[in-house]
Amino acid sequence: METELIEQRKVRPAGFWVRLVATIIDGVILSIVHWPINRMFPTPYHLNTAQFDTTTYFNVVINGLFSLLAIFLYYGWFYKNKGGTPGKLALDLTVINTETGQNLSYLRSFFRETIGKFCSAMIFGIGFIMAALRSDKKALHDLIMTTQVLKKDD
């Protein structure tokens, strides 16, 4: 079924390097969005529990919750409505649910970007490197969440 979906779209699996560049673009955008929250609720660069006070704990929690909300809204909205994030769209990439061939839902996007990518990073980033080594160019988080990053053919 996956091969049929890909053949119908005039696309091919996106490689490791183009996906990395798209991720960097998205990281810059999310850093800019997160900057005001970091300024209002600063956290120490190193988390030494001996120096923690109530304000530091509060700031860490606020930053963490804002990050999760930003991931849910940013990736969820762009994947569902546009088929890719600004970084991916700038490089003619799209992300699909390989079970349906459709754009990702908010929840699938959120879990792909949090739990899925956490799993990809766990063992020295090998889950990400899989995209460079596999013929279908799927990273571990793509396999876990049944997604595929595709490059539009010109």
N, C-alpha and C positions, 0 to 999 in steps of 0.2 A: 504494500500500500504506500509506504514512504517513497519508493522510487517513482510510482505513478504520480504522486503529488508533485514531486520535484520536476518531473518531465513536463507536466502540464503548465508550469509557470515560466519556462525559459530562464531558469536560475541554476546555480550550482552551489554546493556547500562552500561556505566562506572559510578561508584558511586562518591559521593562527595569527599571523602578523596583522592582517587587516582588522581582525577582531580586537587585537591588542590596542591598535591605534584608536578604534571606536571607544574602547573602554577608557582610555586616557582622556579623550574629549569629554565623555560623560562624567568622569571624575573631576575634571576642571569645573564643569557646570555645577555639579553638586557641591563642590567646595565653595564656590561663589555664593550659592544659595544658603549654605550652612554658616558662612562667615559671620553674619550678624548675630546669630544665636550663640556662636562661640565667643563673640565680644561681650554679649550681655550676661552669659553664664560661663565664665572662663573655668577651665579645668587645668590642673598641672600637667606638664608634659610627661612626668614620671609619676606613677601612682604608688607613693610610699604611704602605707596605711597609718604609720606613726604620725604623719602630718595631716591626716584627714580630720576635718571638722564637719559640722552639720551642713554648712554652706557648700563645701566641696562635694559631699555626697549628693546634695540637691542638684548641683550643677552637672555632675556626672549623669544623674538620672535624667535630667531635662535634655542634655545633649543626646543621650542614648535614645530617648523616646522621639525626639525630633528627627534623628537619623532614620529610625524605623518608619516614621510617618512619611518622611521625604522619599525613602525607597519605595514605599507602598504607592504613593501618589505619582512620583516621577516615572518609575518603570511601568507601573500599572496603567497609567493613562496613555503613555506613549506606545507601549506594546499593544494595548487593546485598540486604540484609535488610529494609530499611524503604522503599526507593524514593526516599529523599531524606535529606539531612542534617537535624540538628535545626533549623537556620535555615529550610530549605525546608519541612519538615514543619509548623513553627509557622505558616507562611503558606499552608498547603494546596497546596504545590507537590510535584511528583514529577518524577523524571528517568528517561527510558526510552531504551533502545537502539531507534532507529527501524527497524532492520533486522528485529528480532525482536518488538518490542513488550514486551520483558521488562525487568526491572531490570538495571542495569549490573553487569558482573563487576568484581572487584578490579582487574585490569589495565586495563580500559577506563576505570574511575574514575580510576586513578592517572595514566594518560596524558592524560585529559581535563583534570585539575587541574594537571598540570605542563606538558607539551609544548603541549597545546591552548591553555591560558590564557597561556602564554608567547607563543605566536603571536598571540593576541588582543591582548596588551599591546604588542607590538613596535612598531607604527606609531601611537604616541600614543593607544593604547587604542581605535582604530577597530574592532578585532575585537569588543570588548564593545558598542560603540555600535550595531553592526549589529543587535543584538536590538531596538533601539528603532525601527529604520528598515525592517526586513524585515517583510512580512506574516505570515510563519510564525514570527516572533520568535526566530529562531536567531542566535546569536552565531557568530563564526568557529570557536571551539572545539567548538561543537555540530556544525557542518558537517564539521570535520576528523574528529571521533570518531563521527559518525552518532548523535547524541543529540538529545533534545528535552526542554526543561523545560516541564511542563504545569501549569496551574492547575485545580484541581477546581472544577467549577461547583456552586453551592449549590442 
